[in-house]
């Protein structure tokens, strides 16, 4: 009965949040606070039941259903992990503040609705993230494929030899530009190897929830999404030295104390590093040339409003304008502030805006809502649920 009540409150509240986010691109703080108060009230009722159950007492319906007292430090750990992930995504400019707060609330509701979800408490937040991002990524990828298919007739007019020559020259220029930073790239490779070695060593615990190869693929997708933020840490020389030392110490310690197969783990880490490098190279090219370009819209001064997100190139060009120096705030993942929107709108009045772009953003609260529902229904990651069907499709393709 309690789980049904929590489920109903969550579905009702999340539906309102998702609808408002879709319509206004805004998640109201009062709705988040209302959800947190509902969770706090529910936790208080559960705690009273647990205390009564511990004392073998009942007062009407109170004490009839109780959770062990160990549940409360566990849900606190789950809440803190979910909050840390959400704040990290906000700081890394992946989510605006509203989405980060809504994810934390949804994660808390999920644990209250079903305290026996696989991965609770230490891995449930990661399963929720996978269930949010993987379906969204599939839909966005299909949308991109459809858009590309519609543009195929336009490719007939492309001068392909000239296009190929231009791209080869561009690649050569990029290689020359990157050469002075070869030391940083070496540190990056060492840190990546150490990270994948640690993941391989910890995979025994995660594998029942996210079977291979889908577990590695999920990690790759998440790392790709947050790559710009990760490189700040992975290119740090001190981190590289510490990572190398950690691997050197972990291998003999693991062999002597845990009996692990060090050679197998090292080979798997090398393979993961190479595979991720290939995915990153191809993925960033596809993202930069196709997906990001497809998400750009021309900026129209008359339509500019609070919350619009300017493209990277537009921010760079506007930052070089002396007339705007000191008049605009810092760049936020939430988009333009009211003041920045008004300032920029006045500055653009009467100017040509063809070189300025905004990103066509998609409200993400709905995907957080659907990802939470998927977690509750699948009782695990959507990747794990899809694995048998994907394996069957792979076997059928190989037989052909």
Secondary structure in CASP SS format (residue, H / E / C, confidence):
PFRMAT SS
TARGET T0000
AUTHOR 0000-0000-0000
METHOD secondary structure of the structure
MODEL  1
X C 1.00
X H 1.00
X H 1.00
X H 1.00
X H 1.00
X H 1.00
X H 1.00
X H 1.00
X H 1.00
X H 1.00
X H 1.00
X H 1.00
X H 1.00
X H 1.00
X H 1.00
X H 1.00
X H 1.00
X H 1.00
X H 1.00
X H 1.00
X H 1.00
X H 1.00
X H 1.00
X H 1.00
X C 1.00
X C 1.00
X C 1.00
X C 1.00
X H 1.00
X H 1.00
X H 1.00
X H 1.00
X H 1.00
X H 1.00
X H 1.00
X H 1.00
X H 1.00
X H 1.00
X H 1.00
X H 1.00
X H 1.00
X H 1.00
X H 1.00
X H 1.00
X H 1.00
X H 1.00
X H 1.00
X H 1.00
X H 1.00
X H 1.00
X H 1.00
X H 1.00
X H 1.00
X H 1.00
X C 1.00
X C 1.00
X C 1.00
X C 1.00
X E 1.00
X C 1.00
X C 1.00
X E 1.00
X C 1.00
X C 1.00
X C 1.00
X C 1.00
X C 1.00
X C 1.00
X C 1.00
X H 1.00
X H 1.00
X H 1.00
X H 1.00
X H 1.00
X H 1.00
X H 1.00
X H 1.00
X H 1.00
X H 1.00
X H 1.00
X H 1.00
X H 1.00
X H 1.00
X H 1.00
X H 1.00
X H 1.00
X H 1.00
X H 1.00
X H 1.00
X H 1.00
X H 1.00
X C 1.00
X C 1.00
X C 1.00
X C 1.00
X C 1.00
X H 1.00
X H 1.00
X H 1.00
X H 1.00
X H 1.00
X H 1.00
X H 1.00
X H 1.00
X H 1.00
X H 1.00
X H 1.00
X H 1.00
X H 1.00
X H 1.00
X H 1.00
X H 1.00
X H 1.00
X C 1.00
X C 1.00
X C 1.00
X C 1.00
X C 1.00
X C 1.00
X C 1.00
X C 1.00
X C 1.00
X C 1.00
X H 1.00
X H 1.00
X H 1.00
X H 1.00
X H 1.00
X H 1.00
X H 1.00
X H 1.00
X H 1.00
X H 1.00
X H 1.00
X H 1.00
X H 1.00
X H 1.00
X H 1.00
X H 1.00
X H 1.00
X H 1.00
X H 1.00
X H 1.00
X H 1.00
X H 1.00
X H 1.00
X H 1.00
X H 1.00
X H 1.00
X H 1.00
X H 1.00
X H 1.00
X H 1.00
X H 1.00
X H 1.00
X H 1.00
X H 1.00
X C 1.00
X C 1.00
X H 1.00
X H 1.00
X H 1.00
X H 1.00
X H 1.00
X H 1.00
X H 1.00
X H 1.00
X H 1.00
X H 1.00
X H 1.00
X H 1.00
X H 1.00
X H 1.00
X H 1.00
X H 1.00
X H 1.00
X H 1.00
X H 1.00
X H 1.00
X C 1.00
X C 1.00
X H 1.00
X H 1.00
X H 1.00
X H 1.00
X H 1.00
X H 1.00
X H 1.00
X H 1.00
X H 1.00
X H 1.00
X H 1.00
X H 1.00
X H 1.00
X H 1.00
X H 1.00
X H 1.00
X H 1.00
X H 1.00
X H 1.00
X H 1.00
X H 1.00
X H 1.00
X H 1.00
X H 1.00
X H 1.00
X C 1.00
X C 1.00
X C 1.00
X C 1.00
X C 1.00
X C 1.00
X C 1.00
X H 1.00
X H 1.00
X H 1.00
X H 1.00
X H 1.00
X H 1.00
X H 1.00
X H 1.00
X H 1.00
X H 1.00
X H 1.00
X H 1.00
X C 1.00
X H 1.00
X H 1.00
X H 1.00
X H 1.00
X H 1.00
X H 1.00
X H 1.00
X H 1.00
X C 1.00
X C 1.00
X H 1.00
X H 1.00
X H 1.00
X H 1.00
X H 1.00
X H 1.00
X H 1.00
X H 1.00
X H 1.00
X H 1.00
X H 1.00
X H 1.00
X H 1.00
X H 1.00
X H 1.00
X H 1.00
X H 1.00
X H 1.00
X H 1.00
X H 1.00
X H 1.00
X H 1.00
X C 1.00
X C 1.00
X C 1.00
X H 1.00
X H 1.00
X H 1.00
X H 1.00
X H 1.00
X H 1.00
X H 1.00
X H 1.00
X H 1.00
X H 1.00
X H 1.00
X H 1.00
X H 1.00
X H 1.00
X H 1.00
X H 1.00
X H 1.00
X H 1.00
X H 1.00
X H 1.00
X H 1.00
X H 1.00
X H 1.00
X H 1.00
X H 1.00
X H 1.00
X H 1.00
X H 1.00
X H 1.00
X H 1.00
X H 1.00
X H 1.00
X H 1.00
X H 1.00
X E 1.00
X E 1.00
X E 1.00
X C 1.00
X C 1.00
X H 1.00
X H 1.00
X H 1.00
X C 1.00
X C 1.00
X C 1.00
X C 1.00
X C 1.00
X C 1.00
X E 1.00
X C 1.00
X H 1.00
X H 1.00
X H 1.00
X H 1.00
X H 1.00
X H 1.00
X H 1.00
X H 1.00
X C 1.00
X C 1.00
X H 1.00
X H 1.00
X H 1.00
X C 1.00
X C 1.00
X C 1.00
X C 1.00
X C 1.00
X C 1.00
X C 1.00
X C 1.00
X C 1.00
X C 1.00
X C 1.00
X C 1.00
X C 1.00
X H 1.00
X H 1.00
X H 1.00
X H 1.00
X H 1.00
X H 1.00
X H 1.00
X H 1.00
X H 1.00
X H 1.00
X H 1.00
X C 1.00
X C 1.00
X C 1.00
X C 1.00
X C 1.00
X C 1.00
X C 1.00
X C 1.00
X E 1.00
X E 1.00
X E 1.00
X C 1.00
X C 1.00
X C 1.00
X C 1.00
X C 1.00
X H 1.00
X H 1.00
X H 1.00
X H 1.00
X H 1.00
X H 1.00
X H 1.00
X H 1.00
X H 1.00
X H 1.00
X H 1.00
X H 1.00
X H 1.00
X H 1.00
X C 1.00
X C 1.00
X C 1.00
X H 1.00
X H 1.00
X H 1.00
X H 1.00
X H 1.00
X H 1.00
X H 1.00
X H 1.00
X H 1.00
X H 1.00
X H 1.00
X H 1.00
X H 1.00
X H 1.00
X H 1.00
X H 1.00
X H 1.00
X H 1.00
X C 1.00
END
